[in-house]
């Protein structure tokens, strides 16, 4: 098995491990994520020439396959749209 196939297999396993949005993992307390938060807690700020609007940083995948490249591009688009770092 070559490296590209191994990376694609890893992506396939990650897709298979996804759960539906209405299924919760009872090991985590979701309440802080679901409840309302005061607007003035986080102030957008400049970082490396970009404005971060929310305090979330998304890690890209490694490259090496077309699928990984598409996933990275989609992650980058979402980060740009919502003002997240990547």
Secondary structure as UniProt FT lines:
FT   HELIX           3..16
FT   TURN            21..22
FT   TURN            26..27
FT   HELIX           31..34
FT   TURN            39..40
FT   STRAND          45..47
FT   TURN            48..49
FT   STRAND          50..52
FT   HELIX           66..82
//
